Amino acid sequence: MVITGKVLKNYLFLGTLKGCFRINLDGLTDIYKTKTSIKITKISVNNQIHDKQNYQWGFYNSTNLKLPFDRNNVSISFAALGIENNDNTSNRYKLVQSGKEKWSNWSNAKTINFSFIPSGIYKLILETRNLSTGQIRQFRLLKITIDQPFWKTWTFIISVVLITALLLFLVYKARIKSIKLQESSKRNTVKRIAETKMEALQSQMNPHFIFNAMNSIQNFVIDNKTDDALWYIGEFSKLIRQTLEFSSKQTVCLQDEIIYLKRYIELENLRRNKKVDYSIVIADTIEPNSAEIPPLLIQPIVENVFIHAFDKESIEPKISIEFSMQNGNILCKITDNGKGIDSNKLDSKKSKGIKLVDERIRLIAETDEKKIEIQLNKNGGTIINMTIPLR
């Protein structure tokens, strides 16, 4: 058979005795393409096969897998559809959360295994490589969500905080009731000392203070300031525990009272937009670890300063607490640069807490002399002098 041929514009024309044929040369060089896909054939969670609708273990559909935190060992089997020479392909994968994760090694395995996936949201990316043609394809296989443990959720944290606060408050109230019952059988003078002590304690750790503290913790949680919230809870618990311990003692060393004051001031400052600068000075003639004084005397005075001396208009608020010896007693001088008060109203402006402390000191010292004096600070603010008997 005689065949003649000629190429014109990518077409090959062949002439034979039976006729003329035209062949598209571009069509001869096209690679035959098929639609490729990856199908998940099986998912196992904690070595148990996972159904598409299993609310006990978590939820799974064709694109999403959602699991509880304790079911985070996952095995995924898959099959490749429409890939040329499927038996001559290799695969690699990565579980993406931040975008910086590395690929696994190339393998011809059709199963992917993950152990102890941390809580979070991930994308499973699969790459296939045809070893015959060198062609590489990438597939987004599945979105995997692992829930957070319940103890890391804000609902659990807030619940623990509220329950702890409630228990502390109930313990505090029970302790107050117990002290009142214990003191009921003593002599009138001793009984009145205990009553003023309890009234001072109640005035100092009243529900208003506790509710303010709870509101501060709630605000830290809402603002996602976890470290501040945890610190505040810890210091608040220590303050209440120390208050309960002091309420059962006749005396405490001056050093413990100062630690208590610092903790209270730090808690007050943490929830204030404008913090109060403070200093505590002890004279060289006083040994703070051996000097014994009645507990819970100074904090109500300091609290009164925070409430009445400073407001939103105060500029660089400061408070100074100084301890010195005077006639065998300890003189506590509390100075602030706050608003001050009218000199004609010094006596009438004493708060209930100050009056209770003054009465308690006079009962302990067995005297009718005033033990708390309020003066105007010539530089602005108020000076409170308190004479505390050593025990």
C-alpha positions in Angstrom: 0.0 0.0 0.0 1.3 3.4 -1.0 0.9 6.2 1.7 1.8 9.8 1.3 1.8 12.3 4.1 2.1 16.0 4.8 2.0 18.2 7.9 0.0 21.4 7.9 -0.7 23.5 11.1 -0.4 20.6 13.6 -2.4 18.3 11.4 -1.0 15.2 9.6 -2.7 14.5 6.3 -2.2 10.9 5.0 -3.2 9.9 1.5 -3.9 6.3 0.6 -5.7 4.5 -2.2 -8.8 4.4 0.0 -8.9 8.1 0.7 -7.3 11.0 2.8 -7.1 11.0 6.6 -6.4 14.0 8.9 -4.8 13.4 12.3 -4.6 16.0 15.1 -1.0 15.9 16.4 -1.7 17.9 19.6 -4.3 15.3 20.5 -1.7 12.6 20.3 0.5 14.2 22.9 -2.3 15.1 25.5 -2.0 13.2 28.7 -5.2 11.4 29.5 -6.7 13.0 32.6 -9.2 11.6 35.0 -11.0 13.2 38.0 -9.0 12.2 41.1 -10.2 12.1 44.7 -9.5 10.7 48.1 -12.1 8.7 50.0 -12.0 8.0 53.7 -12.8 4.4 54.2 -12.6 4.0 58.0 -12.0 6.1 61.1 -11.0 4.5 64.4 -11.1 6.4 67.7 -9.2 4.9 70.7 -9.0 1.6 68.7 -12.8 1.5 68.1 -14.5 2.1 64.8 -16.2 5.5 64.7 -19.6 5.8 63.1 -20.6 8.9 61.1 -23.3 9.8 63.7 -22.0 8.8 67.1 -22.8 11.4 69.8 -21.3 9.3 72.6 -17.8 9.6 71.1 -18.2 12.7 69.1 -19.6 13.8 65.7 -18.3 12.9 62.2 -19.5 13.7 58.7 -17.7 13.7 55.4 -15.7 16.9 56.2 -15.6 17.2 60.0 -14.6 15.1 62.9 -15.4 16.4 66.4 -14.3 14.5 69.5 -14.2 14.9 73.3 -10.8 15.5 74.9 -10.4 11.9 76.2 -10.9 10.3 72.7 -7.9 11.8 70.9 -6.2 8.7 69.5 -7.3 8.6 65.9 -6.6 6.3 63.0 -7.8 7.2 59.5 -7.8 4.8 56.5 -8.3 6.2 52.9 -8.4 5.1 49.3 -7.3 7.1 46.2 -9.7 7.2 43.3 -8.8 8.1 39.7 -5.0 8.2 40.1 -2.9 6.6 37.3 -0.9 3.7 38.5 -2.4 3.8 41.9 -0.2 1.0 43.2 2.8 3.0 42.3 2.1 6.1 44.5 3.4 7.3 47.8 1.7 9.6 50.3 2.6 12.0 53.1 0.4 14.1 55.4 0.4 16.8 58.1 -2.0 17.9 60.8 -2.2 21.7 60.5 -3.1 24.1 63.3 -0.6 27.0 63.3 0.7 26.5 59.7 4.2 25.7 60.8 3.8 21.9 61.1 6.1 19.6 59.1 5.1 16.9 56.6 5.4 13.2 57.5 7.8 11.0 55.6 6.7 9.6 52.2 5.0 6.2 52.5 2.8 4.0 50.4 0.6 3.2 53.5 -3.1 4.0 53.3 -3.6 4.6 57.0 -2.8 7.6 59.1 -2.4 7.3 62.9 -2.4 10.1 65.5 -1.8 9.6 69.3 -3.0 12.0 72.0 -4.0 14.9 69.9 -4.1 18.1 72.1 -7.3 20.0 72.2 -7.8 22.4 69.3 -9.0 22.7 65.7 -6.8 21.0 63.0 -6.8 20.5 59.2 -5.6 17.1 57.9 -3.7 17.7 54.6 -2.7 14.7 52.4 -0.3 14.8 49.4 0.1 11.9 46.9 3.0 11.5 44.5 2.8 9.3 41.4 6.2 7.5 41.1 5.7 6.8 37.4 4.9 10.4 36.2 6.2 12.4 39.2 2.9 14.2 39.5 2.0 15.5 43.0 -1.6 16.2 44.1 -2.7 17.7 47.5 -6.0 17.1 49.2 -7.7 18.6 52.3 -8.9 15.4 53.8 -10.7 16.3 57.1 -11.2 19.0 59.7 -10.6 17.6 63.2 -11.8 19.3 66.4 -10.7 18.0 69.9 -12.8 19.6 72.7 -11.1 21.2 75.7 -11.1 19.3 79.0 -13.9 20.5 81.2 -11.6 21.8 83.9 -10.1 24.3 81.4 -13.4 25.8 80.4 -14.5 29.2 81.8 -17.7 27.7 83.0 -15.9 25.3 85.3 -13.4 28.0 86.5 -16.2 30.4 87.4 -18.2 27.7 89.2 -15.1 26.7 91.3 -14.5 30.4 92.2 -18.1 30.9 93.2 -18.3 27.7 95.2 -15.0 28.4 96.9 -16.2 31.9 97.8 -19.5 30.5 99.2 -17.7 27.9 101.3 -15.2 30.5 102.7 -18.1 32.8 103.5 -20.0 30.0 105.3 -16.9 28.9 107.2 -16.3 32.6 108.2 -19.9 32.9 109.4 -19.7 29.6 111.3 -16.5 30.8 112.9 -18.1 34.1 114.0 -21.0 32.2 115.6 -18.6 29.8 117.3 -16.6 32.6 118.8 -19.7 34.3 120.1 -20.8 31.1 121.8 -17.4 30.5 123.4 -17.3 34.1 124.8 -20.9 34.1 126.1 -20.0 32.7 129.6 -17.1 35.1 130.4 -17.3 38.2 132.7 -18.9 41.4 131.3 -15.6 43.1 130.6 -14.1 40.1 128.8 -17.4 39.5 127.0 -17.4 43.1 125.8 -13.8 42.8 124.5 -14.9 39.7 122.5 -18.0 41.5 121.2 -16.0 44.5 120.0 -13.5 42.1 118.4 -16.3 40.3 116.6 -17.9 43.6 115.5 -14.6 44.8 114.2 -14.1 41.5 112.4 -17.6 41.7 110.9 -17.1 45.4 109.9 -13.8 44.4 108.3 -14.8 41.3 106.4 -18.4 42.1 105.7 -20.3 40.7 102.7 -19.8 43.9 100.8 -16.0 43.4 100.9 -16.4 39.8 99.8 -18.8 40.7 97.0 -16.4 43.4 95.7 -13.7 40.7 95.7 -15.9 38.3 93.7 -16.7 41.1 91.2 -13.0 41.8 90.8 -12.3 38.1 90.1 -15.3 38.0 87.6 -13.9 41.0 85.8 -10.5 39.4 85.5 -12.1 36.3 84.0 -14.2 38.3 81.6 -11.1 40.2 80.5 -9.2 36.9 80.1 -6.7 37.9 82.8 -6.2 34.4 84.1 -3.0 35.0 86.0 -4.5 38.1 87.8 -7.6 36.1 88.6 -5.7 33.1 90.0 -3.4 35.5 92.0 -6.4 37.4 93.4 -8.1 34.1 94.4 -5.0 32.9 96.2 -4.4 36.1 98.1 -8.1 36.6 98.9 -8.2 33.0 100.4 -5.1 33.7 102.4 -6.6 36.9 103.8 -9.8 35.2 104.9 -7.9 32.3 106.4 -5.6 34.7 108.3 -8.6 36.6 109.5 -10.2 33.5 110.9 -6.9 32.5 112.6 -6.5 35.9 114.1 -10.0 35.9 115.4 -9.3 33.0 117.7 -6.1 34.5 119.2 -5.6 37.0 122.0 -2.3 38.3 120.5 -0.3 38.1 117.3 3.3 39.3 116.6 3.6 42.7 114.9 5.3 41.1 111.9 2.2 38.9 111.2 -0.1 41.9 111.5 2.1 43.8 109.0 2.0 40.9 106.5 -1.8 40.9 106.9 -1.9 44.7 106.2 0.3 44.4 103.1 -2.0 41.6 101.7 -5.1 43.7 102.2 -3.6 46.8 100.6 -2.4 44.8 97.6 -5.9 43.3 97.1 -7.4 46.8 97.3 -4.9 48.2 94.8 -5.4 45.4 92.3 -9.0 46.3 91.7 -8.4 50.1 91.6 -7.6 52.0 88.4 -5.5 54.5 90.5 -3.3 52.5 92.9 -2.4 53.9 96.3 1.3 54.1 97.0 2.1 52.8 100.5 5.0 52.4 102.9 5.4 50.7 106.3 8.2 51.8 108.6 9.1 50.1 111.9 11.4 51.9 114.5 14.7 50.3 115.4 13.5 50.0 119.0 10.8 47.5 118.1 11.4 43.8 117.4 8.5 42.9 115.0 8.9 39.2 115.5 8.6 39.3 119.3 6.4 42.3 119.9 2.9 41.0 120.7 -0.3 43.1 120.1 -4.0 42.4 119.9 -4.9 41.3 116.4 -7.2 43.0 113.8 -6.7 46.5 115.1 -5.0 48.4 112.3 -6.7 47.0 109.1 -10.1 48.7 109.9 -8.3 52.1 110.1 -6.5 51.5 106.8 -9.8 50.4 105.2 -11.4 53.6 106.4 -8.6 55.6 104.6 -9.2 53.7 101.4 -12.9 54.4 101.5 -13.0 58.0 102.7 -9.7 59.6 101.9 -9.3 58.8 98.2 -11.6 59.2 95.3 -11.3 59.5 91.5 -10.0 63.0 91.8 -7.1 62.1 94.0 -3.6 62.7 92.5 -0.9 60.2 93.4 -2.6 58.8 96.5 -0.3 57.8 99.3 -0.6 56.2 102.7 2.2 55.9 105.3 2.1 53.5 108.3 4.7 54.1 111.0 5.4 52.1 114.2 7.3 53.5 117.2 7.6 53.0 121.0 5.9 55.4 123.4 5.6 54.9 127.1 5.8 51.1 126.9 3.1 51.0 124.1 3.3 50.9 120.4 2.3 54.1 118.6 0.9 53.4 115.1 0.8 56.6 113.0 -1.3 56.4 109.8 -0.9 59.3 107.4 -2.6 59.9 104.1 -2.6 62.7 101.5 -6.3 62.4 100.8 -9.2 64.8 100.9 -9.0 65.5 104.6 -12.0 66.5 106.8 -13.3 69.6 108.3 -11.6 70.4 111.7 -14.9 71.1 113.3 -16.2 67.6 112.4 -13.2 65.5 113.5 -15.0 63.7 116.3 -18.3 63.2 114.4 -16.5 61.8 111.4 -15.2 58.7 113.2 -16.4 55.6 111.4 -18.0 52.6 113.1 -14.8 50.6 112.6 -12.6 53.3 114.2 -15.0 53.6 117.2 -15.0 49.8 117.7 -11.2 49.6 117.6 -10.9 52.5 120.1 -13.4 50.9 122.4 -11.6 47.5 122.2 -8.2 49.0 123.0 -9.6 50.9 126.0 -11.2 47.7 127.3 -8.0 45.8 126.9 -5.9 48.6 128.6 -8.6 49.0 131.2 -8.7 52.8 130.8 -11.2 55.4 129.7 -8.6 57.4 127.8 -9.0 57.7 124.1 -6.6 55.5 122.2 -7.2 56.9 118.7 -6.7 60.5 117.7 -7.5 62.1 114.4 -5.5 65.1 113.2 -5.4 67.2 110.1 -2.2 66.9 108.0 -0.8 70.3 107.3 0.4 69.0 103.9 -3.2 67.8 103.1 -4.9 64.7 104.2 -5.3 63.1 107.7 -3.1 61.7 110.4 -4.5 59.0 112.7 -2.5 58.1 115.9 -3.4 54.8 117.6 -1.8 53.7 120.9 -1.6 49.9 121.0 -0.8 48.2 124.3 1.9 45.5 124.2 0.7 42.1 125.6 
